[in-house]
Amino acid sequence: MKKLALAAVLSVAATGAFAGGTPAPAMEPATIASDTSSSAGGVLVPVLALILLAAAASN
């Protein structure tokens, strides 16, 4: 009977020790830097639009 009572006390003590669980690992967010590859970034679309409008107007 003493062994059963000791086992019960130890099991209650063990569950209290692990009640919190392990904390989730904290990860820092990755920083992504993007570079533009062309120097004429905002000019290309309007030039193409003008070419399309000129081609449509000539028909």
C-alpha positions in Angstrom: 0.0 0.0 0.0 2.9 2.3 0.7 4.3 1.7 -2.8 1.0 2.6 -4.3 0.7 5.8 -2.4 4.4 6.7 -3.3 3.7 6.0 -6.9 0.6 8.2 -6.8 2.5 11.1 -5.2 5.4 10.8 -7.7 3.0 10.8 -10.7 1.2 13.9 -9.5 4.5 15.6 -8.9 5.8 14.6 -12.4 2.7 16.0 -14.2 3.0 19.3 -12.4 6.6 19.6 -13.6 5.7 19.2 -17.3 2.4 21.2 -17.2 3.9 24.2 -19.0 5.4 22.2 -21.9 8.2 23.6 -24.0 8.0 27.2 -25.3 7.7 27.7 -29.0 11.0 28.9 -30.6 11.1 32.6 -31.5 12.3 33.2 -35.0 13.2 36.6 -36.4 11.5 37.5 -39.7 13.7 37.4 -42.8 14.5 40.6 -44.5 14.3 40.5 -48.3 15.8 43.3 -50.3 14.9 43.5 -54.0 16.9 45.6 -56.5 15.5 46.9 -59.8 17.4 45.6 -62.8 16.7 48.4 -65.3 17.1 52.1 -65.1 14.1 52.8 -67.3 11.5 51.2 -65.0 8.6 53.6 -65.4 9.2 54.5 -69.1 8.7 51.1 -70.8 4.9 50.7 -70.3 3.9 54.2 -71.6 6.2 53.8 -74.6 4.6 50.4 -75.4 1.1 52.0 -75.0 2.0 54.8 -77.4 3.2 52.3 -80.0 0.0 50.3 -79.7 -2.2 53.4 -80.0 -0.2 54.5 -83.0 -0.6 51.1 -84.6 -4.4 51.1 -83.9 -4.8 54.6 -85.2 -3.1 53.9 -88.5 -5.6 51.2 -89.4 
